[in-house]
Amino acid sequence: MTVPQPALPRHHVRPRRGWLNDPNGMTRHGGRWHVFYQHSSAAAVHDRIEWGHASSTDLARWDEHAVAFGPTTGGPDEFGCWSGVFVPGLDRPAVAYSGVVDDTFASTVCLRWALDDDLDRWSEPIVVGETPEVDGIAVMRDPFVFTHGGHRWALLGAGLDDGTPAVLLYSCDDILVWTYVGRWLTHADPVAAQHAPADIWECPQLVRTAGGTALVLSLQHETILDRAVWLVGDLDTDAEGRPAFTARSGGDLDAGDVLYAPQVLHDEPEPLLMGWVRQDGIPADPDDPDADLVAGCLTFPRRLTVEGDVLRSRLDPAVESLVVPEPGRVAPAGRPATIEDAGVVRVPGGVGEWRLTGLAGAVGGPVGDGVDVWIDGEVVEAHPHDGSAPSTWRDVGTRVWTVEADVAAQLDALAPTSR
């Protein structure tokens, strides 16, 4: 059986070689947006995780940097520098992340200081927080730092000894000394139990907008990565001055089958989100050890708003600058058309469905108020015009897609790139 070779995306953030998973350390600094990511530069498999690095002046075209940092021999992250965030509000740039010390996956919270203004060089890791030995906490990972009530706090994803998930709360006014406060959210919250069933809640992210607050969680079941969800709720202050969250509603962050571990940056004009587009590892080719293999990429950047009890998501407008209009090129209603490697299918509002067929079969969904379907190699993102959940898919090896919709759709190209 011939295994199809990846049709790599050209416009989504990815390394030129190696493995990518969770976005990390997103920030806007020095006139550029920076995104770091879980990375293995040696091979396109998840192993000895480093932090890769890319930056952009416009959120559409990205420059790849050298690896920011990696495991420290004999250090608290010797087995991997796992997911974490940029720490806002400090006198100098810093990141906090889960340092994994060995194959037991025991973790601490590590902090590194930036040593230059381009965020290319970083200090050695400093352990600032430990996994609590109380409250039945089995695993802890993925810090998220925020301010509330004039104080600095951190959320961490966790799994408990009884097989249920939790979000933990830490106090970290002193960024070098993190103090465990307690379990912040568990399955005792009925809305969380309904919409976020899991063994471990990973990568907790708070989304705070003028319309309200949402908590984004990634769901792990018995080591299987499931999906990312949102919980809209009330962020209050309890009697002891600590942040407290009560969920009111929930839903899927993405209606496709490959998005996981998204990260949120509180940017202007709205919070910005990017997520991991999952892909299995690619074993090295023994006949070509220098093959330029890569697995994984990040989604296009998305802007978030809370509207009532719903988290809305829209493609960042800057990505539109990649589009090359193709006047007169239309996919007729109900008839197939083809689009190769990279392009946009703009489906106007109307009754019916749109469909896109690749090597593994068809994906699609309702037209609704209209939808823009972005095709970048084998990666597809569909963004409904009403801001409801986007859909992300990856169909390995697909270079030519067949497009069909119940209404006529405009086909546009994406700008050429040197990648």
Rosetta blueprint (number, residue, H / E / L):
1 M L
2 T L
3 V L
4 P L
5 Q L
6 P L
7 A L
8 L L
9 P L
10 R L
11 H L
12 H L
13 V L
14 R L
15 P L
16 R L
17 R L
18 G E
19 W E
20 L E
21 N E
22 D E
23 P E
24 N E
25 G E
26 M E
27 T E
28 R E
29 H E
30 G L
31 G L
32 R E
33 W E
34 H E
35 V E
36 F E
37 Y E
38 Q E
39 H E
40 S E
41 S L
42 A L
43 A L
44 A E
45 V L
46 H L
47 D L
48 R L
49 I E
50 E E
51 W E
52 G E
53 H E
54 A E
55 S E
56 S E
57 T L
58 D L
59 L L
60 A L
61 R L
62 W L
63 D E
64 E E
65 H L
66 A L
67 V L
68 A L
69 F E
70 G L
71 P L
72 T L
73 T L
74 G L
75 G L
76 P L
77 D L
78 E L
79 F L
80 G E
81 C E
82 W E
83 S E
84 G E
85 V E
86 F E
87 V L
88 P L
89 G L
90 L L
91 D L
92 R L
93 P L
94 A E
95 V E
96 A E
97 Y E
98 S E
99 G E
100 V E
101 V L
102 D L
103 D L
104 T L
105 F L
106 A L
107 S E
108 T E
109 V E
110 C E
111 L E
112 R E
113 W E
114 A E
115 L L
116 D L
117 D L
118 D L
119 L L
120 D L
121 R L
122 W E
123 S L
124 E L
125 P L
126 I E
127 V E
128 V E
129 G E
130 E E
131 T L
132 P L
133 E L
134 V L
135 D L
136 G L
137 I E
138 A E
139 V E
140 M E
141 R E
142 D E
143 P E
144 F E
145 V E
146 F E
147 T E
148 H E
149 G L
150 G L
151 H E
152 R E
153 W E
154 A E
155 L E
156 L E
157 G E
158 A E
159 G E
160 L E
161 D L
162 D L
163 G L
164 T L
165 P E
166 A E
167 V E
168 L E
169 L E
170 Y E
171 S E
172 C L
173 D L
174 D L
175 I L
176 L L
177 V L
178 W L
179 T E
180 Y E
181 V E
182 G E
183 R E
184 W E
185 L E
186 T E
187 H L
188 A L
189 D L
190 P H
191 V H
192 A H
193 A H
194 Q H
195 H H
196 A L
197 P L
198 A L
199 D L
200 I E
201 W E
202 E E
203 C E
204 P E
205 Q E
206 L E
207 V E
208 R E
209 T E
210 A L
211 G L
212 G E
213 T E
214 A E
215 L E
216 V E
217 L E
218 S E
219 L E
220 Q E
221 H E
222 E L
223 T L
224 I E
225 L E
226 D E
227 R E
228 A E
229 V E
230 W E
231 L E
232 V E
233 G E
234 D E
235 L E
236 D E
237 T E
238 D L
239 A L
240 E L
241 G L
242 R L
243 P E
244 A E
245 F E
246 T E
247 A E
248 R E
249 S E
250 G E
251 G E
252 D E
253 L L
254 D L
255 A L
256 G L
257 D L
258 V L
259 L E
260 Y E
261 A E
262 P E
263 Q E
264 V E
265 L E
266 H L
267 D L
268 E L
269 P L
270 E L
271 P L
272 L E
273 L E
274 M E
275 G E
276 W E
277 V E
278 R L
279 Q L
280 D L
281 G L
282 I E
283 P L
284 A L
285 D L
286 P L
287 D L
288 D L
289 P L
290 D L
291 A L
292 D L
293 L L
294 V E
295 A E
296 G L
297 C E
298 L E
299 T L
300 F L
301 P L
302 R E
303 R E
304 L E
305 T E
306 V E
307 E E
308 G L
309 D L
310 V E
311 L E
312 R E
313 S E
314 R E
315 L E
316 D L
317 P H
318 A H
319 V H
320 E H
321 S H
322 L H
323 V E
324 V E
325 P L
326 E L
327 P L
328 G L
329 R L
330 V E
331 A E
332 P L
333 A L
334 G L
335 R L
336 P L
337 A E
338 T E
339 I E
340 E E
341 D L
342 A E
343 G E
344 V E
345 V E
346 R E
347 V E
348 P E
349 G L
350 G L
351 V L
352 G L
353 E E
354 W E
355 R E
356 L E
357 T E
358 G E
359 L L
360 A L
361 G E
362 A E
363 V E
364 G E
365 G E
366 P E
367 V L
368 G L
369 D L
370 G E
371 V E
372 D E
373 V E
374 W E
375 I E
376 D E
377 G L
378 E L
379 V E
380 V E
381 E E
382 A E
383 H E
384 P E
385 H L
386 D L
387 G L
388 S L
389 A L
390 P L
391 S E
392 T E
393 W E
394 R E
395 D L
396 V L
397 G L
398 T L
399 R L
400 V E
401 W E
402 T E
403 V E
404 E E
405 A E
406 D L
407 V L
408 A L
409 A E
410 Q E
411 L E
412 D E
413 A E
414 L E
415 A L
416 P L
417 T L
418 S L
419 R L
